[in-house]
Structures are given as C-alpha cells and as structure tokens.
C-alpha cells in the first residue's frame, strides 16, 4: 500500500483479481468487497495513510472513489469511479 500523488495504491494479486471481477453495479458484490477490505486489514492501512471520503484508491487497473460510512452503520469502502 502506498501513496501515488493524491491517490492511494493497493497492491496484491488476489485483491486486484477480485476487484477486476466485481460487478460494481451490484450492491451485494460491492458490500462483499468492502467487507474483504475490512477483514484483510486494507481499510485500516489506508486510514493510517490518511485516506478520506472522495479520495482515489487504485487497485490493479481500477480507480475507485473511497467513501466513508458511519462506523456504527456499515463498514467503509469504495465504489467504482464513473
């Protein structure tokens, strides 16, 4: 995990393959990926680097927009940039 200018880069073959295969229009698929980021520790590492809502997160060839959700309601995650 690293900063790339104003964006963040997440590295890892498994995460990159999963991100490329996600149907980002499906709320269930997106929620699955968000939980994966949380369980794998990626979410915490991004927060340590300073990620905040609206920032760009790159995973493989995808550019995602990071969205913060209230901690008590749902896990934070990312949605595909349009």
Secondary structure, DSSP 8 states (H G I E B T S, - for coil): -EEETTEEEE--HHHHHHHHH--TT-HHHHHHHHHHHHHTTHHHHHHHHT--TT-EEEETTEEEEEE---TTT---EEEE--
